[in-house]
Amino acid sequence: MKNYKLYTSNTILDNFKQFKKDCNVANNIINELYNPENIPDFPTQAHYTGNNSISYNIFTLTSTSISFYYLYKDLTKSIKKYLNNQQPFWLSAWINFDKDGKTLGWHNHDFPYHGYVSIDPKKTNTIFENWTINNKPGQIYIGPGDAHHKIEVLEPYKGHRTTIGFDIETRPGRVSATMCAIPVL
């Protein structure tokens, strides 16, 4: 049974170079704010360290970026379509800025839904226990949060594999230790 959906962000496809630039700037800001030597799998884990002072939401970090503004609109529209209703939800989002060989292994998310936006995914797949996604620029994946997954690198690459990971909270009143979920109207 297919319980995930794929959407496309033309905003990324039409502004690819700007997104790469904005992601580099965001990663530099994260490096300035947090000491990456203290956080394994940095900057991804800077979002989920359990230390309330080390958490961020990529959409608040990039709040004045016009490209991220339109990506936020694409993403929230896709999430609303996926949820197929008007229930309240909160979005927690972070940047995955991975060097070759430094992608995350098997893991899942303690949220009702999880997803990611491929900005520059390189030649990779996201392997789930029951399905595989071939990552492409501009692709938005949304699925169940408890689905175990990992990244499979299909060929070595230079630079950074760049995606935006996100979790969707649909349970009102649930307190999150990361303090980085924002309400979506």
PyMOL commands that set and color helices and strands:
alter all, ss='L'
color gray80, all
select helices_A, chain A and resi 10-14+16-33+36-38+44-46+58-61+66-83
alter helices_A, ss='H'
color red, helices_A
select strands_A, chain A and resi 5-8+89-98+113-120+124-128+132-134+139-144+149-153+161-169+182-184
alter strands_A, ss='S'
color yellow, strands_A
deselect
rebuild
show_as cartoon
